[in-house]
Structures are given as C-alpha cells and as structure tokens.
Amino acid sequence: MTQEHTNTVSASRQDHNGFWARQSQKDKVVIIALAVQLALSVGLLLAGLLDLGIGKRFALSTGTIAALVVSLQFAIRGFFVDQTAEIDKISRELQDIKSQISRTLEEMESIAGLGETYVKIFRQSDEIKNQYQSSLDFFLRRLSNCIDDKRSGALNLMEYYGVLENLASRIEGDKASGEIAGQGYNGGIWALSFVLDNEWDDSDIYEAKWFETLKRVDRGGIPTRRLWAFDKEMRTLLTREPIEEAGRELVRRLSLYCANDTAFKNTVSYALPKESIIDEHVRLFGKGFFAAAFSGGGLSLIRGVCFDNLLSSNSLGGEIDYDETRIRQIRLHWERYLALAKPLKEYLADIASSSAKEFMKTSWNASIAKG
C-alpha cells in the first residue's frame, strides 16, 4: 500500500469521525435508523435481481441481519458513550455552579454581618456612635492598606504561631509529594533571626511547641539555612570578661543549634552584626522571618512583627507576606548578607571573651577556637 493511499484512508477516517462528532444526538439516531432501512432494502433488492433460491436468499438475509446487528452494536455503543460524556460534562458544570453559589453565599453572609455591625453602631447615642465609627473606620483603612500591600496585617500571638505551624506542614507536604512522584526534593527553609528577648525561650508554651515542630521538620530531612544578626547589646553579653548570667543564658539559648548533640542536623547557621544590615532592609526583614522555598519554585514568608508596629515592638508576633515579588527581593538581599556572614560557631568564637568561650565549650561539649 502506497504512502499516498495510506494518507488518503487516514484523512477519510478523520473526515468521517469529524462528521459523526458534529451531529446532534437526535441526528445520530435518525442516521442509524436510515442505515438500518438502507441495508435491509439493499439485501432484498439484491435477492430479487439475482433471482436467488430460497436457501441463498435466506443466507443473504442472515448475513445482512448479522452485519446490521454488528453495526447497530457499534452505533448504539458510540451513542451511549457520547451520552455519558455529555452527562459528565453537565455534572461538572453543575458542580462548578454549585461552588460559585456557595462562595457567593459566604460573601453575602460576610457583607450582611458587616451591615449588622453598622446597624448596631448607629443605634447608639451620638457620643458612643462616633467613637465606634471612628474605630471601625480606622480598622477598615488599615485593612485596606494591608490588602493593597498584599500582606495579612498584624497577627496576634496565637494566629502568628498558627500560620507558622501551617507553613511547616506545607513544607513537609511539598517534600512528601516530590518523593511520592519520584522527583526528589529541592525546596527548603530560609530564615533570619535577630535573637529577640523572648525568642528561643522554651519557657513560653508557644515557642516550646514551635521548637518541637522545627525539630520534626529537621528530622524529616528538610534543609534549613538560618542567618543570625546579633545587635551590639547581644554581642556585649558575649564579650564581657568575666561572662555574666545574661551572657550564659544567651549561650544556653544558642545551644539549640551549636551543641554537638543538636537536634538540628540539617540546619546550617551563619551570623553577622546587625549593623551590617541597612535600615531599608531591616524594614523589609521585620524582626526576622521564617520562609520556605517550594519545589515548584514558589516562595512563602512569615515576617516577625508586622510593618505597622516594626519600630515600636520588641516582642514576637508578625504577619504573612503575600507579595511574591517582594519575597523574591527579600530573598535576594538575604542571600547577599548570607555571603558576608560567617558560620555561627566561628562568629561566636571570634567575638567571645575567654570565659565566654569556656562556658560555650562546657555547655555545648564542643571545641571552641581560641581568640
């Protein structure tokens, strides 16, 4: 068979399939019925023209009927396949409509709730009403600014640790999905710590629970790169001779990452003076952040202390950054500072007094370089 003939047959099949697909369900039924009538008529006509005997006429009729049965089986099967596909399509469209209606109802309930709040406000006396309205207007303006700036706004302590836990779960899920798909894992955690007064304090119930989550994530083989920025006050605690109790407490807190038996085997830490970070970048970084790089290239970041109270707050809490462009900018600056930093233990050995080094050696069961 020549290539030209093959191409002709293929084109003919495509035209036939295209013709059948273009017909409505009603037209397909009509076509099948006409084909049945035509086949029966042709069989009877041939029998009459050829003047066949009873036996041959019977054989011809039987063959015609058998061919019709086979043709009808294929036609009916195709008909029901088309009907099933059409029903599935309608079912999906109905499900989409149901989801849209559900979302619309939720939005309407939220709007109705806001309307009820306004009604309650305007039922108050003028003095109380003005105060409530002023508070609500301030909140809405602040919320609008957060939406425009693609961030969550200030989270309270419970919300803050809640979103941290959620991000940790997403990171673990990302690694598990890659391994199940046989694609490996190329994501990880990148973080910055300014060593706040109540950071790394296991006496706080939220922070202690977060420690356990970080340990679980690290044990799961998820790599972490953490940059530590020590301000002048923190450095002074380590440079004093002899080391004081506040300095010892700082060393004990750092043992989480510096001890020989650290639970963070997959975490690599670097350090530099906080003054090395310019003010513009401090505002971008907040009071530190916990961020994830996902296998698909996406980024997510939770900033310690939000933009709105950055300059006045020295406690934990924070906000979610939803602007991936800004997060990529933060990561770029963070990587540049990481390149300037020293490994954490090396940095601490360089600035620590002799008594501080001895206490580090005892506390961490580690060899500390002599200054």
PARO-188500 format. One record per residue (C-alpha): residue number from 1; residue in one letter; x, y, z. Coordinates in Angstrom, 3 decimals, always signed. Each point is the difference from the previous one (the first is absolute). Last residue first. Layout:
N
[NUM; "A"; [X; Y; Z]]
...
//
This chain:
371
[371; "G"; [+40.665; +34.127; +70.130]]
[370; "K"; [+0.240; -3.729; +0.747]]
[369; "A"; [-2.273; -2.205; -2.103]]
[368; "I"; [-2.842; -1.722; +1.818]]
[367; "S"; [-0.088; -3.816; +0.167]]
[366; "A"; [-3.469; -1.159; +0.907]]
[365; "N"; [-1.718; -1.549; +3.010]]
[364; "W"; [-2.605; +2.725; -0.570]]
[363; "S"; [-0.248; +1.265; +3.561]]
[362; "T"; [+3.612; -0.644; +1.000]]
[361; "K"; [+1.524; +1.350; -3.194]]
[360; "M"; [-2.371; +2.946; -0.031]]
[359; "F"; [+0.879; +0.768; +3.634]]
[358; "E"; [+3.688; -0.093; -0.855]]
[357; "K"; [-0.570; +2.269; -2.973]]
[356; "A"; [-1.916; +2.474; +2.172]]
[355; "S"; [+2.829; -0.016; +2.555]]
[354; "S"; [+2.519; +0.806; -2.733]]
[353; "S"; [-2.172; +2.769; -1.453]]
[352; "A"; [-2.142; -0.727; -3.050]]
[351; "I"; [+0.233; +1.982; -3.263]]
[350; "D"; [+1.922; -2.362; -2.290]]
[349; "A"; [-1.315; -3.190; +1.606]]
[348; "L"; [-3.588; +1.198; -0.570]]
[347; "Y"; [+0.682; +0.615; -3.694]]
[346; "E"; [+1.634; -3.405; -0.439]]
[345; "K"; [-2.912; -1.735; +1.711]]
[344; "L"; [-2.539; +1.790; -2.222]]
[343; "P"; [+1.756; -0.565; -3.337]]
[342; "K"; [+1.047; +3.429; -1.265]]
[341; "A"; [-2.155; +2.553; -1.788]]
[340; "L"; [+0.693; +2.034; -3.142]]
[339; "A"; [-1.476; -2.627; -2.376]]
[338; "L"; [-3.050; -0.258; +2.254]]
[337; "Y"; [-0.432; +3.761; -0.311]]
[336; "R"; [-0.222; -0.356; -3.784]]
[335; "E"; [-2.376; -2.971; +0.351]]
[334; "W"; [-2.297; +2.044; +2.253]]
[333; "H"; [-0.093; +2.868; -2.514]]
[332; "L"; [-1.095; -2.389; -2.786]]
[331; "R"; [-2.472; -1.745; +2.298]]
[330; "I"; [-1.592; +3.312; +0.927]]
[329; "Q"; [-0.380; +0.909; -3.698]]
[328; "R"; [-1.565; -3.401; -0.666]]
[327; "I"; [-2.415; +0.638; +2.886]]
[326; "R"; [-0.867; +3.404; -1.480]]
[325; "T"; [-0.888; -1.610; -3.338]]
[324; "E"; [-1.891; -2.759; +1.831]]
[323; "D"; [-2.276; +2.544; +1.712]]
[322; "Y"; [-2.096; -1.927; +2.532]]
[321; "D"; [+2.098; +0.844; +3.091]]
[320; "I"; [-1.507; -1.535; +3.116]]
[319; "E"; [+0.191; +2.027; +3.215]]
[318; "G"; [+1.709; +0.070; +3.356]]
[317; "G"; [+0.032; -0.742; +3.673]]
[316; "L"; [+2.984; -0.107; +2.312]]
[315; "S"; [+1.065; +2.914; +2.118]]
[314; "N"; [+2.202; +3.073; -0.429]]
[313; "S"; [-2.625; +2.264; -1.469]]
[312; "S"; [+0.330; +3.720; -0.674]]
[311; "L"; [+1.779; +0.145; -3.345]]
[310; "L"; [-1.754; -2.940; -1.661]]
[309; "N"; [-3.521; +0.845; +1.155]]
[308; "D"; [-1.698; +0.517; -3.384]]
[307; "F"; [+2.507; -2.015; -2.038]]
[306; "C"; [-0.894; -3.203; +1.864]]
[305; "V"; [+1.991; -1.780; +2.685]]
[304; "G"; [+1.850; -3.183; -1.105]]
[303; "R"; [-0.634; -0.405; -3.715]]
[302; "I"; [-1.562; -3.144; -1.383]]
[301; "L"; [+1.245; -0.829; -3.495]]
[300; "S"; [-1.057; -2.276; -2.861]]
[299; "L"; [+1.830; -0.726; -3.239]]
[298; "G"; [-0.947; -1.969; -3.116]]
[297; "G"; [+2.570; -1.721; -2.204]]
[296; "G"; [-1.844; -3.300; -0.459]]
[295; "S"; [+2.080; -1.656; +2.707]]
[294; "F"; [-0.994; +2.592; +2.587]]
[293; "A"; [+2.263; +2.619; +1.581]]
[292; "A"; [-1.190; +0.730; +3.517]]
[291; "A"; [+0.318; +2.958; +2.348]]
[290; "F"; [+0.294; +0.798; +3.684]]
[289; "F"; [+0.710; +3.661; +0.696]]
[288; "G"; [+1.957; +2.402; +2.173]]
[287; "K"; [-1.036; +3.122; +1.881]]
[286; "G"; [-1.310; +1.469; -3.250]]
[285; "F"; [+2.075; -1.074; -3.024]]
[284; "L"; [-1.271; +2.740; -2.320]]
[283; "R"; [+0.412; +2.647; +2.707]]
[282; "V"; [+3.452; -1.340; +0.835]]
[281; "H"; [+0.770; +0.217; -3.728]]
[280; "E"; [-0.566; +3.746; -0.096]]
[279; "D"; [+1.971; +0.398; +3.230]]
[278; "I"; [+3.155; -1.598; -1.424]]
[277; "I"; [+1.108; -3.391; +1.307]]
[276; "S"; [+3.646; -0.004; +1.116]]
[275; "E"; [-1.112; +1.630; +3.246]]
[274; "K"; [-1.577; -3.320; +0.987]]
[273; "P"; [+3.478; -1.497; +0.306]]
[272; "L"; [+0.392; -3.296; -1.916]]
[271; "A"; [-0.917; -3.654; +0.462]]
[270; "Y"; [-0.440; -3.233; -1.960]]
[269; "S"; [-1.898; -3.192; +0.836]]
[268; "V"; [-0.379; -3.272; -1.936]]
[267; "T"; [-2.967; -2.165; +0.976]]
[266; "N"; [-0.257; -3.651; -1.008]]
[265; "K"; [+1.369; -1.365; +3.305]]
[264; "F"; [-2.347; +2.144; +2.071]]
[263; "A"; [-0.432; -2.188; +3.083]]
[262; "T"; [+3.361; +1.239; +1.251]]
[261; "D"; [+2.228; -2.606; +1.654]]
[260; "N"; [+3.198; +1.974; -0.583]]
[259; "A"; [-1.728; +3.115; +1.302]]
[258; "C"; [-0.106; +3.053; -2.259]]
[257; "Y"; [-3.576; +0.057; -1.296]]
[256; "L"; [-2.099; -0.390; +3.132]]
[255; "S"; [+3.091; +1.026; +1.974]]
[254; "L"; [-0.732; +3.584; -1.023]]
[253; "R"; [-2.521; +0.311; +2.828]]
[252; "R"; [+2.586; -1.235; +2.524]]
[251; "V"; [+2.536; +2.499; -1.326]]
[250; "L"; [-2.539; +2.809; +0.399]]
[249; "E"; [-0.683; -1.094; +3.573]]
[248; "R"; [+3.740; +0.012; +0.725]]
[247; "G"; [+0.231; +3.546; -1.307]]
[246; "A"; [-2.850; +1.123; +2.257]]
[245; "E"; [+1.744; -1.743; +2.907]]
[244; "E"; [+3.221; +1.933; -0.536]]
[243; "I"; [+3.134; -0.933; -1.945]]
[242; "P"; [+3.215; +1.096; +1.672]]
[241; "E"; [+0.992; +1.796; -2.062]]
[240; "R"; [-2.738; +1.429; -2.190]]
[239; "T"; [+0.128; -0.843; -3.712]]
[238; "L"; [-3.013; -2.336; -0.088]]
[237; "L"; [-2.568; +2.316; +1.632]]
[236; "T"; [+1.488; +2.863; -2.016]]
[235; "R"; [-0.884; -1.785; -3.226]]
[234; "M"; [-3.651; -0.145; +1.017]]
[233; "E"; [-0.078; +3.719; +0.801]]
[232; "K"; [+1.781; +0.899; -3.249]]
[231; "D"; [-2.532; -1.847; -2.166]]
[230; "F"; [+0.494; -3.585; -1.157]]
[229; "A"; [-1.479; -0.969; -3.389]]
[228; "W"; [-0.417; -3.773; -0.458]]
[227; "L"; [-0.505; -1.492; -3.472]]
[226; "R"; [-1.636; -3.430; -0.272]]
[225; "R"; [+0.278; -2.472; -2.865]]
[224; "T"; [-2.323; -2.950; +0.415]]
[223; "P"; [-0.034; -3.349; -1.790]]
[222; "I"; [-3.072; -2.259; +0.324]]
[221; "G"; [+1.136; -3.490; +0.975]]
[220; "G"; [-3.056; -0.973; +2.049]]
[219; "R"; [+2.098; +0.372; +3.139]]
[218; "D"; [+0.190; +3.732; -0.785]]
[217; "V"; [-3.790; +0.275; -0.328]]
[216; "R"; [-0.504; -1.867; +3.255]]
[215; "K"; [+2.532; +2.215; +1.785]]
[214; "L"; [-1.699; +3.130; -1.340]]
[213; "T"; [-3.372; -1.285; +1.227]]
[212; "E"; [+1.423; -0.764; +3.436]]
[211; "F"; [+1.497; +3.468; +0.281]]
[210; "W"; [-3.372; +1.493; -1.039]]
[209; "K"; [-1.625; -1.765; +2.977]]
[208; "A"; [+2.579; +1.595; +2.314]]
[207; "E"; [-0.588; +3.411; -1.600]]
[206; "Y"; [-3.735; -0.202; +0.552]]
[205; "I"; [+0.343; -1.194; +3.608]]
[204; "D"; [+2.633; +2.615; +0.927]]
[203; "S"; [+2.603; -1.501; +2.359]]
[202; "D"; [+1.824; -1.294; -3.086]]
[201; "D"; [+1.334; +3.475; -0.780]]
[200; "W"; [+1.478; -0.047; -3.497]]
[199; "E"; [-1.409; +3.520; -0.522]]
[198; "N"; [-1.240; +1.901; +3.049]]
[197; "D"; [+2.806; +2.597; +0.021]]
[196; "L"; [+0.282; +0.064; -3.791]]
[195; "V"; [+2.895; -1.822; -1.658]]
[194; "F"; [-0.046; +1.936; -3.306]]
[193; "S"; [-0.772; -3.198; -1.922]]
[192; "L"; [-0.154; -0.476; -3.764]]
[191; "A"; [-1.330; -3.053; -1.806]]
[190; "W"; [+0.214; -2.152; -3.089]]
[189; "I"; [-1.788; -3.349; -0.093]]
[188; "G"; [+0.263; -2.556; -2.793]]
[187; "G"; [-0.975; -1.105; -3.473]]
[186; "N"; [+1.845; -2.315; -2.384]]
[185; "Y"; [-1.797; -3.270; +0.749]]
[184; "G"; [+0.081; -3.182; -2.078]]
[183; "Q"; [-2.064; -0.498; -3.147]]
[182; "G"; [-1.184; -3.540; +0.720]]
[181; "A"; [-3.632; +1.146; +0.186]]
[180; "I"; [-0.221; -1.296; +3.569]]
[179; "E"; [+3.249; +1.819; +0.857]]
[178; "G"; [-1.213; +3.290; -1.420]]
[177; "S"; [-3.330; -0.256; +1.807]]
[176; "A"; [+1.716; -0.765; +3.342]]
[175; "K"; [+2.300; +3.031; -0.316]]
[174; "D"; [-2.885; +2.354; -0.805]]
[173; "G"; [-2.079; -1.453; +2.826]]
[172; "E"; [+2.800; +0.649; +2.496]]
[171; "I"; [+0.250; +3.611; -1.196]]
[170; "R"; [-3.780; +0.411; +0.166]]
[169; "S"; [+0.017; -1.322; +3.569]]
[168; "A"; [+2.697; +2.519; +0.989]]
[167; "L"; [-2.077; +2.772; -1.586]]
[166; "N"; [-3.023; -1.024; +2.078]]
[165; "E"; [+2.046; -0.032; +3.203]]
[164; "L"; [+1.272; +3.514; -0.741]]
[163; "V"; [-3.555; +1.116; -0.804]]
[162; "G"; [-1.177; -1.219; +3.411]]
[161; "Y"; [+2.988; +1.500; +1.800]]
[160; "Y"; [-0.990; +3.436; -1.279]]
[159; "E"; [-3.728; -0.517; +0.571]]
[158; "M"; [+0.603; -0.846; +3.677]]
[157; "L"; [+2.346; +2.962; +0.477]]
[156; "N"; [-2.238; +2.531; -1.701]]
[155; "L"; [+0.431; +0.616; -3.682]]
[154; "A"; [+0.635; +3.498; -1.359]]
[153; "G"; [-0.820; +0.536; -3.667]]
[152; "S"; [-0.546; -2.825; -2.447]]
[151; "R"; [+2.122; +1.328; -2.825]]
[150; "K"; [-0.559; +0.862; -3.654]]
[149; "D"; [+0.644; +3.788; +0.213]]
[148; "D"; [-3.472; +0.855; -1.326]]
[147; "I"; [-1.537; -2.534; +2.395]]
[146; "C"; [+2.045; +1.336; +2.925]]
[145; "N"; [-0.961; +3.595; -0.829]]
[144; "S"; [-3.670; -1.016; -0.158]]
[143; "L"; [+0.315; -1.661; +3.417]]
[142; "R"; [+1.460; +3.185; +1.468]]
[141; "R"; [-2.760; +2.090; -1.529]]
[140; "L"; [-2.597; -2.483; +1.259]]
[139; "F"; [+1.427; +0.041; +3.540]]
[138; "F"; [+0.108; +3.807; +0.132]]
[137; "D"; [-3.580; +0.223; -1.294]]
[136; "L"; [-1.127; -2.499; +2.636]]
[135; "S"; [+1.665; +1.909; +2.826]]
[134; "S"; [-1.446; +3.343; -1.201]]
[133; "Q"; [-3.454; -1.559; -0.378]]
[132; "Y"; [+0.147; -1.397; +3.523]]
[131; "Q"; [+1.017; +3.391; +1.438]]
[130; "N"; [-2.600; +1.906; -1.997]]
[129; "K"; [-2.752; -2.426; +1.024]]
[128; "I"; [+0.924; +0.285; +3.684]]
[127; "E"; [-0.277; +3.795; -0.070]]
[126; "D"; [-3.091; +0.039; -2.234]]
[125; "S"; [-1.949; -2.570; +2.019]]
[124; "Q"; [+0.019; -3.509; -1.372]]
[123; "R"; [-2.317; -1.422; -2.668]]
[122; "F"; [+2.432; +1.061; -2.702]]
[121; "I"; [+2.636; -2.416; +1.271]]
[120; "K"; [-2.357; -2.980; +0.139]]
[119; "V"; [-1.095; +0.664; -3.603]]
[118; "Y"; [+3.652; +0.256; -1.101]]
[117; "T"; [+0.726; -3.378; +1.590]]
[116; "E"; [-3.053; -1.519; -1.684]]
[115; "G"; [+1.302; +1.223; -3.366]]
[114; "L"; [+3.359; -1.656; +0.623]]
[113; "G"; [-1.799; -3.268; +0.731]]
[112; "A"; [-2.067; +0.374; -3.180]]
[111; "I"; [+3.202; +0.498; -1.999]]
[110; "S"; [+1.465; -3.163; +1.495]]
[109; "E"; [-3.210; -1.921; -0.670]]
[108; "M"; [-0.026; +1.274; -3.590]]
[107; "E"; [+3.589; -1.142; -0.504]]
[106; "E"; [-0.847; -3.459; +1.344]]
[105; "L"; [-3.051; -0.149; -2.278]]
[104; "T"; [+2.118; +0.955; -3.014]]
[103; "R"; [+2.523; -2.706; +0.818]]
[102; "S"; [-2.774; -2.615; +0.212]]
[101; "I"; [-1.559; +1.223; -3.261]]
[100; "Q"; [+3.371; -0.267; -1.745]]
[99; "S"; [+0.526; -3.512; +1.370]]
[98; "K"; [-3.475; -1.090; -1.169]]
[97; "I"; [+0.623; +1.483; -3.453]]
[96; "D"; [+3.272; -1.935; -0.230]]
[95; "Q"; [-1.789; -3.200; +1.065]]
[94; "L"; [-2.705; +0.613; -2.623]]
[93; "E"; [+2.659; +0.434; -2.690]]
[92; "R"; [+1.672; -3.221; +1.089]]
[91; "S"; [-3.319; -1.876; -0.134]]
[90; "I"; [-0.786; +1.455; -3.443]]
[89; "K"; [+3.338; -1.270; -1.297]]
[88; "D"; [-0.535; -3.407; +1.558]]
[87; "I"; [-3.486; -0.201; -1.590]]
[86; "E"; [+1.446; +0.894; -3.412]]
[85; "A"; [+2.745; -2.601; +0.346]]
[84; "T"; [-2.609; -2.612; +0.963]]
[83; "Q"; [-2.202; +0.916; -2.984]]
[82; "D"; [+2.953; -0.204; -2.378]]
[81; "V"; [+0.922; -3.418; +1.387]]
[80; "F"; [-3.681; -1.020; -0.321]]
[79; "F"; [-0.075; +0.940; -3.691]]
[78; "G"; [+3.341; -1.632; -0.674]]
[77; "R"; [-1.310; -3.249; +1.498]]
[76; "I"; [-3.215; +0.357; -1.986]]
[75; "A"; [+1.934; +0.488; -3.233]]
[74; "F"; [+2.428; -2.837; +0.691]]
[73; "Q"; [-2.787; -2.398; +0.941]]
[72; "L"; [-2.146; +1.216; -2.908]]
[71; "S"; [+2.773; -0.756; -2.457]]
[70; "V"; [+0.451; -3.482; +1.448]]
[69; "V"; [-3.753; -0.656; -0.129]]
[68; "L"; [-0.217; +1.404; -3.526]]
[67; "A"; [+2.823; -2.263; -1.195]]
[66; "A"; [-1.783; -2.977; +1.556]]
[65; "I"; [-3.274; +1.050; -1.663]]
[64; "T"; [+1.656; +0.280; -3.387]]
[63; "G"; [+1.717; -3.349; +0.429]]
[62; "T"; [-3.301; -1.642; +0.998]]
[61; "S"; [-1.791; +1.612; -2.937]]
[60; "L"; [+2.685; -1.210; -2.388]]
[59; "A"; [-0.123; -3.520; +1.480]]
[58; "F"; [-3.802; -0.029; -0.228]]
[57; "R"; [+0.115; +1.206; -3.584]]
[56; "K"; [+2.585; -2.677; -0.759]]
[55; "G"; [-2.209; -2.720; +1.471]]
[54; "I"; [-3.181; +1.236; -1.677]]
[53; "G"; [+1.654; +0.258; -3.379]]
[52; "L"; [+1.456; +3.143; -1.411]]
[51; "D"; [-1.499; +1.958; -2.863]]
[50; "L"; [+2.967; +2.369; -0.017]]
[49; "L"; [-2.187; +3.074; -0.263]]
[48; "G"; [-2.439; -1.084; +2.707]]
[47; "A"; [+2.637; -0.973; +2.598]]
[46; "L"; [+2.003; +3.113; -0.756]]
[45; "L"; [-3.058; +2.162; +0.585]]
[44; "L"; [-0.827; -1.718; +3.309]]
[43; "G"; [+3.541; +0.526; +1.295]]
[42; "V"; [+0.124; +3.606; -1.195]]
[41; "S"; [-3.294; +0.743; +1.735]]
[40; "L"; [+1.154; -1.516; +3.275]]
[39; "A"; [+3.263; +1.984; -0.047]]
[38; "L"; [-1.781; +3.245; -0.870]]
[37; "Q"; [-2.555; -0.410; +2.783]]
[36; "V"; [+2.714; -0.637; +2.596]]
[35; "A"; [+2.102; +2.918; -1.252]]
[34; "L"; [-3.047; +2.286; +0.125]]
[33; "A"; [-0.591; -0.966; +3.640]]
[32; "I"; [+3.666; +0.668; +0.942]]
[31; "I"; [-0.092; +3.397; -1.750]]
[30; "V"; [-3.213; +0.969; +1.819]]
[29; "V"; [+1.509; -0.928; +3.374]]
[28; "K"; [+3.143; +2.032; -0.797]]
[27; "D"; [-2.132; +2.988; -1.001]]
[26; "K"; [-1.731; -0.011; +3.409]]
[25; "Q"; [+3.352; -0.155; +1.835]]
[24; "S"; [+1.286; +2.968; -1.989]]
[23; "Q"; [+2.504; -0.554; -2.792]]
[22; "R"; [+3.440; +1.636; +0.015]]
[21; "A"; [+1.711; -3.036; +1.549]]
[20; "W"; [-1.233; -2.231; -2.856]]
[19; "F"; [+1.369; +2.336; -2.690]]
[18; "G"; [+3.346; +0.367; +1.798]]
[17; "N"; [+0.337; -3.737; +0.326]]
[16; "H"; [-0.783; -0.444; -3.712]]
[15; "D"; [+2.412; +2.794; -1.030]]
[14; "Q"; [+2.725; -1.515; +2.220]]
[13; "R"; [-0.621; -3.422; -1.544]]
[12; "S"; [+0.268; +1.444; -3.515]]
[11; "A"; [+3.221; +1.784; +0.876]]
[10; "S"; [+1.494; -3.258; +1.250]]
[9; "V"; [-1.117; -1.849; -3.158]]
[8; "T"; [+1.521; +2.701; -2.238]]
[7; "N"; [+3.245; +0.038; +2.003]]
[6; "T"; [+0.295; -3.771; -0.396]]
[5; "H"; [-0.664; +0.263; -3.755]]
[4; "E"; [+2.720; +2.625; -0.356]]
[3; "Q"; [+2.416; -2.097; +2.045]]
[2; "T"; [-0.539; -2.888; -2.400]]
[1; "M"; [-1.491; -3.367; +1.002]]
//
